[in-house]
Amino acid sequence: MTVKLGINGFGRIGRLVCRAALEHDGDVMPVAVNDPFLSLDYACYLFQYDSVHGKYPGTVTADAASNSLIIDDGKSKATIKFFAEKNPSDIPWGKIGATYVCESTGVFTTTDKAKAHLGGGAKKVIISAPSGDAPMYVVGVNHKDYKGEADVVSNASCTTNCLAPLAKVIHDTYGIQEGLMTTIHASTATQLVVDGPSRGGKDWRGGRAAIANLIPSSTGAAKAVGKVIPELNGVLTGMAVRCPTPDVSMVDLTIKLKGKGCTKDQMLATLKKASESAELKGILGYTDHAVVSQDFVHDPRSSVVDGTACIALNDT
């Protein structure tokens, strides 16, 4: 059965969710988009042209008569209704048939706020960011624990989706005693191109020019792993360094194993085997090529282990 999806917030994440859904049209079909800060023509333009992922491989048309985006990739055609409501409960998801909503504005990230979509007829809401109170699920880690009971869930952050599958494999096989993660993170929309007041005024370094600096920053991604893998709660911590690249981030995970540990070759063999397993194939990847970040733009996997970049101090 094809799930009909609505997307609230047609920013960078919302547009990429739409692209991903169209690439899997047998599973998910976007039927509506809401963004009060865009016109129909502007939404059409932003979807068609992407500075990182390139021009959409098909035609994208703004149909004013139906107030819809018409997207045709040559194999199938999608008609996506466009709304511009500020209040989520005013978006008529039910009338358009959108049973699931991806909440990707970055604003409605609590259960109560995201539940407003249910007032418009949606049945379930997936927050595309960490949430302070919504249950969190990461594909390949704990997504099978979801039994349909919660109407609002969080898919965590991009970094948590990268880190959690890796941590799960290592912990299930060897046991993690403690760990420190550093994510060398691509720039995001909250940063500034040139120096200026940071968003909210609290993170002064966050207001420095994104295109000219490596910027130390906080991240809750490592601690969030403890929410999807309870045994690792309080075991991992981490920080981020924002760097002047537009896409792809690198997670550096340093761990101390329980028990006798393992050799570096044993660890790599374990991770490679996991990447080929039925449970994690297409989610966790493995490579021994001399790759760099640009090689992973538009890669559908959550996490890819770079075997040749891994090092070990000892067997623990």
C-alpha positions in Angstrom: 0.0 0.0 0.0 1.3 3.4 -0.9 1.3 5.9 2.0 0.1 9.4 1.2 2.4 12.0 2.7 2.0 15.6 3.6 5.1 17.8 4.2 5.0 20.8 6.5 7.9 23.2 5.8 9.4 23.2 2.3 12.9 24.1 3.3 15.9 22.0 2.7 14.8 19.0 4.6 11.2 19.2 3.4 12.2 19.4 -0.2 14.6 16.4 0.1 11.9 14.4 1.9 9.8 15.1 -1.1 12.5 14.0 -3.5 13.1 10.9 -1.6 9.4 10.0 -1.5 9.2 10.5 -5.3 12.2 8.1 -5.7 10.2 5.5 -3.8 6.7 6.2 -5.3 5.6 2.6 -4.7 6.0 3.1 -1.0 5.3 6.8 -0.4 3.6 9.5 -2.4 3.7 13.1 -1.4 0.3 14.6 -2.0 0.5 18.0 -0.3 3.1 20.6 0.9 2.6 23.5 3.3 4.8 26.5 3.6 3.5 30.0 4.5 6.8 31.7 3.5 6.8 30.5 -0.1 4.6 31.2 -3.2 3.7 28.4 -5.5 6.1 29.6 -8.1 8.9 30.0 -5.6 8.3 26.5 -4.2 8.4 25.1 -7.8 11.8 26.9 -8.4 13.4 25.7 -5.2 12.4 22.1 -5.8 13.6 22.1 -9.4 17.0 23.6 -8.7 19.2 22.4 -5.8 22.8 23.7 -5.3 23.9 20.4 -3.7 21.8 17.7 -5.3 21.4 19.2 -8.7 18.5 19.9 -11.0 15.5 17.6 -10.5 15.6 14.9 -13.2 12.2 15.7 -14.6 9.8 18.6 -15.1 8.4 20.7 -12.3 5.5 22.9 -13.1 3.5 25.3 -10.9 -0.2 24.9 -11.8 -2.0 28.0 -10.6 -5.4 26.7 -11.5 -5.2 23.8 -9.0 -2.6 25.5 -6.8 -0.4 22.5 -7.2 3.1 21.4 -8.1 3.1 19.0 -11.1 6.2 16.8 -11.0 6.9 14.4 -13.8 10.0 12.3 -13.9 9.1 10.6 -17.2 7.9 7.4 -15.4 5.2 8.8 -13.2 3.5 12.1 -12.5 2.7 13.5 -9.1 0.3 16.3 -8.3 1.2 17.9 -5.0 -1.3 20.4 -3.5 0.3 23.6 -2.1 -0.9 25.3 1.0 0.5 28.3 2.9 -1.0 28.1 6.4 0.8 29.2 9.5 -1.3 27.2 11.9 -0.8 23.4 11.4 -4.4 22.7 12.4 -5.6 24.8 9.5 -3.9 22.6 6.9 -6.6 20.3 5.3 -4.4 17.2 5.3 -7.5 15.0 5.6 -9.3 16.4 2.6 -6.2 15.9 0.4 -5.8 12.3 1.7 -2.5 12.8 3.6 -2.6 10.4 6.4 1.0 10.9 7.4 2.7 14.3 7.9 6.4 15.0 7.9 6.9 18.0 10.2 10.0 19.6 8.9 9.7 23.3 9.8 12.0 22.9 12.9 9.3 24.8 14.9 6.7 22.2 15.9 9.1 19.7 17.6 7.1 18.9 20.7 4.3 16.4 20.9 1.7 19.0 21.7 2.8 21.4 18.9 3.0 18.6 16.3 -0.3 17.2 17.3 -1.9 20.3 15.8 -1.6 18.5 12.4 -4.2 15.9 13.7 -6.7 18.8 13.7 -6.3 19.1 10.0 -7.1 15.4 9.4 -3.6 13.8 9.6 -3.4 10.5 11.4 0.3 10.4 12.3 3.1 13.0 12.5 6.8 12.3 12.0 9.1 15.1 13.3 12.2 15.3 11.2 14.3 16.6 14.1 15.0 15.7 17.7 12.1 16.2 20.1 12.1 17.0 23.8 9.2 14.6 24.5 8.1 12.6 21.4 9.3 9.0 21.2 12.3 8.7 19.0 12.9 6.1 16.4 16.0 5.5 14.2 15.7 3.1 11.2 17.9 0.1 11.6 18.1 0.6 15.4 14.7 0.6 17.1 12.1 1.3 14.4 10.6 -2.2 14.8 9.7 -1.2 18.4 7.1 1.1 17.1 3.7 -0.6 17.3 1.5 2.3 16.1 0.5 3.5 19.5 2.0 7.0 19.3 0.5 9.6 16.9 3.6 11.8 17.0 7.1 10.4 16.7 10.6 11.8 16.1 13.1 10.5 13.5 15.9 12.1 15.5 18.7 14.1 13.9 20.9 13.4 10.9 23.9 12.8 13.2 21.9 10.4 15.5 20.8 8.5 12.4 24.5 8.2 11.4 25.8 7.3 14.8 23.1 5.0 16.2 23.4 2.1 13.7 27.1 2.0 14.1 26.9 2.1 17.9 24.3 -0.6 18.0 26.5 -3.0 16.0 29.5 -2.4 18.1 27.6 -2.6 21.4 25.7 -5.7 20.5 28.9 -7.5 19.4 31.5 -6.2 21.9 29.9 -3.9 24.4 30.7 -0.2 24.7 32.1 0.9 28.0 32.3 4.6 27.1 32.6 6.8 24.0 33.2 10.2 22.6 31.8 11.4 19.3 32.8 14.4 17.2 30.8 15.2 14.2 32.5 17.3 11.5 29.3 18.8 10.3 28.3 20.5 7.1 26.9 24.0 7.4 23.2 24.4 8.1 20.5 27.0 7.4 20.8 28.5 10.9 24.3 29.8 10.2 25.2 33.1 8.6 27.2 33.7 5.4 29.1 36.6 7.0 29.6 37.6 10.6 26.5 38.8 12.4 24.3 38.3 15.4 23.6 34.6 15.9 20.0 33.2 15.8 18.7 33.8 19.2 21.8 35.7 20.3 23.1 32.9 22.7 25.6 31.0 20.5 28.0 33.8 19.7 30.3 31.5 17.6 27.2 30.4 15.6 27.0 33.9 14.3 30.4 33.8 12.7 30.8 33.4 8.9 29.9 29.8 7.9 31.9 30.0 4.7 35.1 31.1 6.4 35.4 29.1 9.7 35.5 25.8 11.5 33.0 26.5 14.3 32.9 24.4 17.5 29.3 23.7 18.5 27.2 21.6 20.8 25.2 18.6 19.7 22.8 16.3 21.5 23.2 13.5 19.0 25.4 11.3 21.1 23.1 11.6 24.2 20.1 10.9 21.9 21.6 7.5 21.1 20.7 6.6 24.7 17.0 7.2 23.9 17.0 4.7 21.0 19.5 2.3 22.6 18.7 2.5 26.4 21.7 0.4 27.4 23.9 3.3 26.0 22.2 6.0 28.0 25.0 8.0 29.7 27.7 6.1 27.9 28.3 8.4 25.0 28.8 12.2 24.7 30.0 14.4 21.9 30.5 17.7 20.2 30.2 19.2 16.7 32.4 21.3 14.5 30.6 23.1 11.7 32.7 23.3 8.6 32.3 25.3 5.3 30.8 22.5 3.2 27.2 22.3 1.9 26.4 18.6 2.6 27.6 15.4 4.2 29.0 15.1 7.7 31.7 12.9 9.2 31.2 11.2 12.6 34.4 10.4 14.5 33.6 7.9 17.2 36.2 7.0 19.8 35.2 4.2 22.1 36.5 1.9 24.9 35.1 -1.6 24.7 34.1 -3.8 27.5 35.9 -7.1 28.3 38.8 -8.2 26.2 37.9 -6.0 23.2 39.0 -6.9 19.7 41.6 -6.1 17.1 41.0 -3.4 14.5 40.7 -6.1 11.8 38.0 -7.9 13.8 36.1 -4.7 14.3 36.2 -3.8 10.6 35.1 -7.3 9.7 32.2 -7.0 12.1 31.0 -3.7 10.6 31.4 -4.9 7.1 29.3 -8.1 7.8 26.7 -6.0 9.5 26.4 -3.7 6.5 25.6 -6.7 4.3 23.0 -8.1 6.7 19.3 -8.2 5.9 18.7 -5.9 8.9 21.1 -3.1 8.0 21.7 -3.4 4.2 20.8 0.0 2.7 21.0 1.7 6.1 24.6 1.0 7.2 27.2 0.9 4.5 30.9 0.0 4.3 33.7 1.1 2.0 37.4 0.6 1.8 37.9 3.1 -1.1 39.8 6.4 -0.6 36.6 8.4 -0.4 35.8 12.0 0.6 32.6 13.8 1.6 31.4 14.7 -1.8 31.3 11.0 -2.8 28.3 10.6 -0.5 26.1 13.4 -1.7 22.6 11.9 -2.2 23.7 8.6 -0.8 20.5 7.0 0.6 22.2 5.2 3.5 22.1 6.7 7.0 25.8 5.8 7.8 28.8 4.5 5.9 31.9 3.1 7.6 35.1 4.2 6.0 37.3 1.2 6.8 40.6 2.8 5.6 40.1 5.8 7.8 39.6 3.8 11.0 42.5 3.6 13.5 43.1 1.7 16.8 45.3 2.5 19.8 45.0 -1.0 21.3 42.5 -3.9 21.4 40.1 -2.2 23.8 
